[in-house]
Amino acid sequence: MTNWDLIPIVPYLLMTPIHGLFGCVYAYAVKLAVDDETYRTFCKKQCESFDVLMKYCGYDPNEDDDSKPKE
């Protein structure tokens, strides 16, 4: 693998901060549009969907690597 093989992922890496910014603006817009209880439900659902995505990618957010005994 050479450095030239990594060129196709550069646009996606540049888009990541933009997606994060739009995600923050969207969450803030939802907070302004709904009452506090509905917003907390929205945040809880977002966290649950993020946990499912992370588990699908192979990372368990509930698993702590530091708690495992070292051999």
N, C-alpha and C positions, 0 to 999 in steps of 0.2 A: 504494500500500500504506500503510495506516495502522497505528498501534500496536495497534489492536483486532484486526487480522488475525493478530497474533502470539500472542494469548491461547490458542489451542488447543495450542501447544507447551509452555506453562508446566508442566503436570503431568509431561511427559517430562523436562524439564530438572530438575525436583525429584527425579525417580526415579533420575537418573544417579548421584548419590553413593550412593544406597542399593544400586544394582546393584554399584557398585565395592566397597562394604563386604561384601556377600554373596560377591562373587568372591574377596576376600581371605580371608574365613573358610573358604570352600570349599577354596582352595588350601592353607591351613594344615591343614585337616582331612585332606586327602590326604597332606600331608607327614607327619603324625602316624601315619597308617594304613599307610603302605608303607615299604619300605626306600629307601635313598638313590638307588640306580640307577633304580628304577621312578619315583621322584619327578622325577629329571632327565629321563627320557623323557617324562613327563607335561608338564613345563615346555616341553620342546622342541616337542612337538606343539601346545601352546597358542600358542607363538610363531609356528609355521608357519601355524596357522589365522588368527591375527591378521594376519599378513602378507598372506594371501589376501584377507581382508576389506578391508584398507587398499588393496590394488591394485584391488579391485572398485570401491571408492569413488573411485579416481582418484589415489591417493597411493602412490608407490613408495618404501618405506622404504630401499631400497638406493641411491636416487638422491640425490645431494648437490647442492643448489642453489648452494652456495658454490664448488663446483669448476668450474662453468661459467665460461668467459671472459666478462668483461663488455665490452660494446661501447660 
